[in-house]
Amino acid sequence: MISLRPQSFRSAVFVLVQFVFIILIFITGVNYPGNTALLILYALFILLGIRSMYIMRFRFNISPEPFKEVNLVTKGPYKFIRHPMYTSVIGLTACLIVDDFGIARLTYWVLLAANLILKLTYEEKLLADKFKDYGEYRRKSKRLIPFLY
């Protein structure tokens, strides 16, 4: 089950901004890279997103609020990065920007990435309030890029 219903105004803004910039990136240039190396990387980011959703049993909330009845997932890609779905979105859209560069697209991507970082920061606060072991998980994993950030 995928929930699209944000519980707060702040969450609704994060989700709306995220979708606006993703749509702007897709409508202002190519939707998949023509360069073979970028296409492979693009496919890997899509697979990361699908794998992350699978690990969550396709039960995730697109807004930052966790479901009331949910367990902290720390396996699969979540063992190394706390937000692999965000990594997937940032990575695959970056592939599009590199392949079909434009100042407008780059601006949309920077704003998308900034929005996702603000969103995940808020989400991590909510998760820390919900799960007493979230601090330990945070110390053992990275936010978006394994072993780096």
N, C-alpha and C positions, 0 to 999 in steps of 0.2 A: 504494500500500500504506500503510495506516494501522497503526501499531504501538501496541498498548495495553499492552505489557509493559514496565513500568519496570525499570531495571537496578539501582536502589538503593532502600533503604528510604525515604530522604528523598524521592525522586521519587514513590514509591508514595503517600506521605502527601500530597504536593502534589496529585496527581491525585485521590485519594479526597476530600480536602477540597473541591476544585474542583467535583466532581460532586455532592457532598452539598449544597452551597449553591446550585448551579444548580437542582437538583431541588426544594429547599425554596422557592426563589423561584417556580418554576412551579406548585407545588401549593398555594401560599398566596394565589393571586390569579389575575387574568386571564393568559392565555398569549399574547395579542397585544393591542396597544393599540386602544381604541375611538376615540380622538382621531385625526383624519385626519393632522395634522402629525406626531404621534408614530408613527403607522403608517408614514408615508413614511420617517421617520428609522430606524425599526425595520427596514424593508425594505432600506434602504441599508447598515445594519450587517450584515445577512444577506448581501447582495451582496459586501461587503468580505470577509467570511469565506470565501465561495465563491470569489471571485477569488484570494484568498491561497492557498487550497488548490489551485486550478487552476495557479497559477504554480509551486507546489511539485510539480506533476504528481500531486497527491493522494498523494504519498509524504512523509508527515511523522509525527513521533513525538509522541504526546500527552504523554509524559513529557519532562522537560527535556533528557534525554540525546540528542545528535545521533546519527544513524545512523553506522556506521563508514565507509561509502562514500557520502559526501554532499558536495555543493558548497555554498559560501556563496551564497545567493540574495540579489541586491541590485537586482532589477528589479521592475516593477509597483508594488504598494503598499509592497514592501520597500525601495524607493528612498527613501521618506520616513519610514517607521516600521519598526522592527525586529521588532515583534510584532503585526502586524495581526490575527491570529486572536484574540489576547487583547483587542485593542481592540474587535473585533466582539462578543465575549462580554460585556465590560463595558458597551459601548454598548447592545446590545439588551436586556440585563437592566435597565439604567438606565431605558430607555423603559417597561418594564413597571412599575417602581417608581413612576415619575412618574405614569403613567396610573391605577394602582390602589395608592395609597400606604397603607402600614401600617408601624408601627414595627418589627414582626418582619421584614417584607420588607426594609426599609431596613437593618436590622442584618445580615441575611443577605448583602445586596449589599455592604455595607462589608467584611464578612469575606471575601467572595469576591474583591473587588478587592484587599484586602491580601494574600490568599493568592496571587493571580496576580502581584502585584508581587514578592513574595518568590520565587515560582517563576521569573519571568523574570530576576531578579537572579542566581539560581543558574544558570539556563540560559546567561546571558551569560558567566559565568565559564567554563563548559564550552566554549562557542563560542570564547572568546578563547584557551583552551588548544589548541583544535583548529585554528583558522585564524589564521595569522600576520597576515593583513590585517584581522582583525576590529576592531582598535583604530581603524584608519582609517575603516572602515565606521561604527563607533560615532560618530566625530566628525562624519560627514556626515549622520547620520540621528537621529531621535528615537525614544524607546522606544515610546510609545503614541499620542501626539497630534502630528500633523505640525506642525512649526515651534514647538512649545511644550514638550512633555515626552516 
